[in-house]
Amino acid sequence: MVLQPLLKNCLPLSGILRTPKAGFRSTTSGDLIIQSTSNDVYQNLAVEDWIHDHMNLENRRVLFLWRNSPAVVIGRHQNPWQECNLRLLRQKNIKLARRRSGGGTVYHDLGNINLTFFTNRKKYERMENLKLVVKALKALRPQLDVHVTDRYDILLDRRYKISGTAAKLGRTTAYHHCTLLCNADKFVLSSVLKSPYKGLKSNATPSVPASVKNLFEEDPSLTCEMLLDAIAEEYATQHQIDHHITLINPADETVLPGIRNKTKELQTWEWVYGKTPKFSVSTCFSMVYKESVLDVKVDMDVKHGRIEVCKIYLPEQWLPPALCSELVKSLTGSKFCPDETTKLATTLLRVCPQDEELHSRWNLLCENVIMLM
C-alpha cells in the first residue's frame, strides 16, 4: 500500500490511498472505488461489462474511474455515420467504440474523466450520483458555478455542458456513467462529432448538440488527478468507506477472468458498425469528368452494417450497363465500409475491358461511392 503524495491545491482531507491490483474478486460485500491503469477505450468499456456481469452488487456499490486516449464513443442504439465524421476519425487514428448503454455520442481524450457508478437496480439513482460530483467540485473550488439539470447533465455557468449521462439497467444490477470535461481538445471534439454524410434516414437515437466548456478554462490550476481524487474523497465520505482506490489492469485475466474476450468483442466490426439500427442512404452527387458535370443518384438500404439494397442511377451510356450492374450486384450484401468497397472495385476493375477511359470513369464513380461511407 503506497500513500500517493497530495497534489498542490488538492483537498485538505485525509488523502487517497492507491493499491495496485484488485482484491475484490473474492469478496462479496463492501463498497469499492476502482481506477483503471489503462487508457484504452475498449479495455475500459470491457471492465464496465465485466463488473456488471460478474460482480455481486446486491450489497455493495462500486465507483469505477477511467480515462481514455482519443476515442469517439457512441451509444448502444446509435448510427456512427449519423453521429461522427468517420473519415476524419480514420485520418487522425481516433478509435470508434460502441458502448452497451444508451444515450448520445461523446468524444474522449486524456482531458476527459469518466465515472461509472454501479449498484443493484433498487439503489440506482443518477441524480444522487451527479450531485455527488457537483459537491466534490464545489469542495475543491467553491467558486465554480456548477449544477445538475433535469436532463441529468452538469452545467458550468448555467450554460456550458461539462458532463453527460448514460446508463444500463440490468435485471438486478445497474450502472450509470458520466463524463467530466476537464481539458479535452475542443477543436477535435467539434470536428469529429460533425457528420458530413448526406441523405441518411434512420430511427437510431440521435445525439442532442450542446455548448461545452472545459473546467480548466474556468480554473487553469486544476488537474485531472485533483478532480479524480476529489470525487473519490466525496464518494468515500458519503458512503462511509476507506479513502482507498484499487488500481486494476484491464488486461489482467487473473483478476478479471474472461476480460480479453470482452475487449475483443467490443473491437469487432460486427459490434461497432454491425449493431447499427437499419438505415437508408438516398443522395445525389456530381462528378466532374473532362469538363462535363454528371449527376449520379444512389439509393441504399443498410441493415446490420451491410448493404441490403443498392441502386445507382448513372447518365445513359456513361458506363456499360453490365459493368454498372456488376458493381451493384457486388455491393449488395457487402459491408457499408470504404475498405471493403475499395477491394470490390479493384477486383472488378481487373476483369473489365482494358480501356483507359473506361477505367478512369470507373475509378471516378467508385471514389464517389466510397465517399458516402
C-alpha distance (Angstrom), angle and dihedral (degrees) to the residues before:
residue distance angle dihedral
M1 . . .
V2 3.78 . .
L3 3.78 124.8 .
Q4 3.79 108.5 -136.5
P5 3.82 114.2 -138.3
L6 3.79 112.0 -107.4
L7 3.77 112.3 -108.0
K8 3.76 121.1 -120.3
N9 3.82 111.5 -84.9
C10 3.80 91.5 9.7
L11 3.79 123.7 143.2
P12 3.80 114.8 -64.5
L13 3.79 90.1 -128.1
S14 3.78 132.3 114.0
G15 3.81 94.0 -73.4
I16 3.79 131.1 -122.5
L17 3.78 125.6 -78.1
R18 3.79 115.6 -147.8
T19 3.78 120.3 -162.0
P20 3.82 122.9 -172.6
K21 3.79 119.6 -124.5
A22 3.76 125.6 19.7
G23 3.76 122.9 -85.7
F24 3.78 94.4 -179.2
R25 3.78 101.7 91.8
S26 3.78 96.3 83.6
T27 3.80 96.3 41.7
T28 3.80 124.9 86.8
S29 3.79 102.0 -165.9
G30 3.76 142.2 27.5
D31 3.79 128.8 84.0
L32 3.79 118.2 -93.5
I33 3.77 142.1 -160.4
I34 3.81 111.8 -153.7
Q35 3.80 129.0 -175.1
S36 3.80 126.4 -167.0
T37 3.79 119.3 -129.5
S38 3.81 89.4 -156.5
N39 3.81 129.8 84.5
D40 3.81 93.7 -162.8
V41 3.80 111.8 117.9
Y42 3.81 94.9 -149.5
Q43 3.80 93.0 50.7
N44 3.79 92.6 48.4
L45 3.80 94.0 47.6
A46 3.81 87.2 48.9
V47 3.82 89.7 55.4
E48 3.80 88.8 55.1
D49 3.80 89.7 52.5
W50 3.81 91.6 46.3
I51 3.80 94.5 51.5
H52 3.81 91.1 45.8
D53 3.81 93.2 48.4
H54 3.82 102.4 36.7
M55 3.79 112.1 24.4
N56 3.79 121.6 88.9
L57 3.80 102.9 -123.2
E58 3.79 97.0 170.3
N59 3.81 93.3 105.9
R60 3.76 103.6 15.5
R61 3.76 145.8 65.3
V62 3.79 124.8 -144.3
L63 3.80 129.3 -162.0
F64 3.81 114.0 -161.2
L65 3.82 118.1 -162.7
W66 3.81 120.8 -164.6
R67 3.79 145.0 155.2
N68 3.80 130.3 -159.6
S69 3.75 138.4 -149.5
P70 3.84 111.2 -121.2
A71 3.82 110.2 -44.9
V72 3.78 141.3 141.9
V73 3.80 113.8 -134.8
I74 3.79 120.2 -162.6
G75 3.78 128.2 -165.0
R76 3.79 123.6 -101.5
H77 3.82 94.1 -100.2
Q78 3.80 100.6 37.9
N79 3.80 135.8 114.3
P80 3.84 112.7 -127.3
W81 3.83 92.9 -157.3
Q82 3.81 88.2 55.7
E83 3.81 95.4 43.8
C84 3.78 107.5 43.7
N85 3.78 148.3 12.7
L86 3.79 101.8 -95.1
R87 3.79 93.5 -177.8
L88 3.81 90.6 56.1
L89 3.80 91.0 46.9
R90 3.79 89.6 55.1
Q91 3.80 92.3 47.0
K92 3.79 93.1 50.1
N93 3.81 94.1 39.8
I94 3.80 90.9 -122.6
K95 3.79 114.0 159.1
L96 3.79 123.3 -121.9
A97 3.79 118.2 -147.9
R98 3.80 135.0 177.2
R99 3.79 115.4 -147.0
R100 3.80 125.8 -153.5
S101 3.80 94.8 -120.8
G102 3.79 125.8 80.4
G103 3.78 126.5 -118.7
G104 3.77 132.5 84.6
T105 3.79 139.7 -46.9
V106 3.80 122.1 -78.0
Y107 3.78 135.8 -174.9
H108 3.81 116.6 -131.6
D109 3.76 130.9 -165.3
L110 3.80 134.0 145.2
G111 3.81 88.8 -76.7
N112 3.79 89.4 65.6
I113 3.83 125.3 79.6
N114 3.80 120.3 -153.0
L115 3.79 123.4 -156.0
T116 3.80 126.5 -171.1
F117 3.80 120.7 -169.4
F118 3.83 114.1 -160.2
T119 3.82 123.6 -166.7
N120 3.76 139.6 142.4
R121 3.78 111.0 -80.9
K122 3.81 94.2 -102.9
K123 3.80 92.3 59.1
Y124 3.81 95.6 44.1
E125 3.81 108.2 129.5
R126 3.80 121.0 159.7
M127 3.79 96.3 -178.4
E128 3.80 93.0 55.2
N129 3.81 91.0 49.9
L130 3.80 92.4 51.9
K131 3.80 92.1 45.8
L132 3.80 87.1 54.2
V133 3.82 90.0 54.8
V134 3.80 91.5 48.3
K135 3.80 91.3 48.6
A136 3.82 90.0 51.8
L137 3.80 91.1 50.1
K138 3.80 92.1 48.5
A139 3.80 91.7 48.2
L140 3.79 89.9 52.3
R141 3.82 95.6 43.0
P142 3.84 113.0 10.7
Q143 3.80 91.7 -171.5
L144 3.82 93.2 64.9
D145 3.80 112.5 111.4
V146 3.81 100.0 -144.2
H147 3.78 129.9 148.1
V148 3.80 141.5 161.5
T149 3.81 120.3 -110.2
D150 3.80 129.7 -146.6
R151 3.83 86.7 -106.1
Y152 3.81 89.3 61.8
D153 3.79 94.2 -109.8
I154 3.80 125.4 130.0
L155 3.79 114.0 -130.6
L156 3.79 128.9 -159.8
D157 3.82 117.4 -147.5
R158 3.82 89.0 -1.7
R159 3.79 89.7 -76.2
Y160 3.78 116.9 56.0
K161 3.78 122.8 74.5
I162 3.81 112.5 -132.9
S163 3.80 98.2 164.1
G164 3.79 137.0 33.1
T165 3.78 129.2 -170.7
A166 3.80 138.1 -135.2
A167 3.78 132.1 166.6
K168 3.77 147.3 -170.6
L169 3.78 120.6 -148.9
G170 3.78 115.3 -161.8
R171 3.78 127.6 -174.3
T172 3.82 93.8 -90.3
T173 3.81 104.8 -1.5
A174 3.78 134.5 51.1
Y175 3.75 142.0 -177.9
H176 3.76 135.2 -159.3
H177 3.78 119.8 -162.8
C178 3.76 131.1 -172.9
T179 3.76 139.3 177.0
L180 3.79 129.4 -129.1
L181 3.81 118.0 -154.1
C182 3.79 107.2 -141.6
N183 3.77 108.7 151.4
A184 3.81 106.3 -19.9
D185 3.80 120.8 158.5
K186 3.81 99.2 -100.2
F187 3.80 93.7 -171.5
V188 3.80 91.8 57.6
L189 3.81 90.3 40.8
S190 3.80 93.5 55.9
S191 3.82 92.6 42.0
V192 3.79 98.9 51.2
L193 3.82 94.9 41.2
K194 3.80 92.4 59.3
S195 3.80 113.7 90.3
P196 3.83 115.6 -142.9
Y197 3.80 93.7 -171.8
K198 3.81 117.3 114.7
G199 3.77 132.7 -153.9
L200 3.82 97.9 22.9
K201 3.80 117.7 151.3
S202 3.77 117.4 -172.8
N203 3.79 143.4 151.3
A204 3.81 90.1 -144.6
T205 3.80 117.8 128.8
P206 3.83 107.7 -87.5
S207 3.78 123.3 -143.8
V208 3.81 118.8 -118.4
P209 3.84 110.9 -127.2
A210 3.80 116.9 -128.9
S211 3.80 139.8 176.1
V212 3.80 109.1 -106.1
K213 3.78 136.3 -163.8
N214 3.78 134.7 -176.4
L215 3.79 119.2 -118.4
F216 3.79 88.1 -133.8
E217 3.80 89.7 62.1
E218 3.79 86.6 62.0
D219 3.82 94.7 43.0
P220 3.84 117.5 12.4
S221 3.82 91.8 -171.8
L222 3.81 91.0 72.7
T223 3.81 123.8 98.0
C224 3.80 131.5 -165.2
E225 3.81 89.5 -117.0
M226 3.80 90.9 55.4
L227 3.79 91.2 51.3
L228 3.80 93.5 46.8
D229 3.80 90.8 50.6
A230 3.80 92.8 45.8
I231 3.82 92.0 52.4
A232 3.81 91.6 45.2
E233 3.83 90.0 49.7
E234 3.79 92.3 51.0
Y235 3.80 92.0 46.1
A236 3.80 91.3 50.3
T237 3.78 92.1 47.3
Q238 3.81 95.8 47.7
H239 3.79 93.9 47.4
Q240 3.80 94.7 38.4
I241 3.79 97.9 -123.4
D242 3.79 133.9 133.2
H243 3.79 116.0 -74.1
H244 3.77 89.5 -114.3
I245 3.81 133.2 131.7
T246 3.79 120.6 -158.8
L247 3.80 112.2 -146.3
I248 3.80 115.9 -144.8
N249 3.78 133.6 -171.8
P250 3.84 107.4 -140.6
A251 3.80 90.2 -150.0
D252 3.83 93.9 58.2
E253 3.80 108.1 110.0
T254 3.81 91.9 -176.6
V255 3.80 89.6 64.2
L256 3.82 98.8 31.0
P257 3.82 108.2 29.8
G258 3.80 111.3 -154.7
I259 3.82 94.4 14.5
R260 3.81 94.2 126.4
N261 3.79 92.6 59.2
K262 3.79 90.4 49.6
T263 3.80 90.2 50.5
K264 3.82 92.8 48.3
E265 3.81 92.0 50.1
L266 3.81 91.6 53.8
Q267 3.83 89.5 54.0
T268 3.80 97.0 52.1
W269 3.79 122.3 109.5
E270 3.80 87.9 -130.1
W271 3.82 90.8 62.2
V272 3.82 101.9 35.6
Y273 3.82 96.8 42.7
G274 3.80 106.1 6.0
K275 3.82 93.4 63.6
T276 3.79 91.0 60.8
P277 3.82 111.4 123.0
K278 3.80 113.6 -110.4
F279 3.81 113.6 -77.6
S280 3.79 140.9 169.0
V281 3.79 134.7 -134.7
S282 3.78 119.4 -151.3
T283 3.77 113.2 168.5
C284 3.78 146.4 135.2
F285 3.76 129.2 -138.6
S286 3.78 134.7 -177.5
M287 3.80 123.7 -128.6
V288 3.78 122.6 -159.3
Y289 3.79 112.2 -146.4
K290 3.80 124.2 167.5
E291 3.79 93.0 -21.8
S292 3.80 91.6 -49.7
V293 3.78 124.4 112.5
L294 3.79 116.5 -142.7
D295 3.80 125.1 -170.0
V296 3.79 118.0 -141.9
K297 3.80 126.7 -170.9
V298 3.81 122.5 -156.1
D299 3.81 127.7 -170.6
M300 3.80 120.8 -175.7
D301 3.79 137.1 167.7
V302 3.79 113.5 -154.0
K303 3.81 122.9 -162.7
H304 3.81 124.9 177.0
G305 3.81 86.5 -4.0
R306 3.82 92.4 -60.1
I307 3.80 128.3 110.8
E308 3.80 106.1 -107.4
V309 3.82 98.3 173.1
C310 3.81 126.2 18.6
K311 3.80 130.6 -176.8
I312 3.81 126.1 172.4
Y313 3.80 119.7 -172.1
L314 3.82 112.1 -159.5
P315 3.82 131.7 176.4
E316 3.78 108.4 -87.6
Q317 3.80 115.6 -85.5
W318 3.80 93.3 2.3
L319 3.81 88.4 119.0
P320 3.79 128.2 11.1
P321 3.83 105.8 -89.9
A322 3.81 91.1 -128.5
L323 3.81 91.6 56.6
C324 3.79 93.2 48.9
S325 3.79 89.9 47.5
E326 3.78 89.9 51.7
L327 3.81 90.3 53.3
V328 3.81 91.6 50.7
K329 3.80 90.5 47.0
S330 3.82 92.4 50.4
L331 3.80 93.7 47.1
T332 3.80 92.6 51.2
G333 3.80 107.1 94.0
S334 3.80 94.1 11.8
K335 3.80 126.5 115.1
F336 3.80 116.8 -85.4
C337 3.76 86.4 -120.3
P338 3.84 133.3 123.9
D339 3.80 94.4 -136.7
E340 3.79 94.0 52.6
T341 3.81 92.9 43.7
T342 3.81 90.7 49.7
K343 3.81 90.2 54.0
L344 3.81 91.7 48.2
A345 3.80 92.1 49.3
T346 3.80 92.3 48.0
T347 3.80 91.9 49.9
L348 3.81 92.7 49.5
L349 3.80 91.6 47.0
R350 3.81 90.3 59.4
V351 3.79 92.0 59.9
C352 3.80 99.1 42.4
P353 3.84 121.0 93.6
Q354 3.81 116.7 -71.9
D355 3.76 95.1 -109.3
E356 3.81 118.0 139.2
E357 3.79 95.9 -151.0
L358 3.80 91.9 45.6
H359 3.81 89.8 51.6
S360 3.81 91.4 49.7
R361 3.80 91.8 51.6
W362 3.79 91.7 45.7
N363 3.81 92.8 50.8
L364 3.80 91.8 47.9
L365 3.80 92.0 52.1
C366 3.79 93.9 46.3
E367 3.81 92.6 47.6
N368 3.80 90.0 55.2
V369 3.82 93.5 46.4
I370 3.80 89.4 50.6
M371 3.80 89.8 52.1
L372 3.81 87.6 64.2
M373 3.78 88.6 66.2
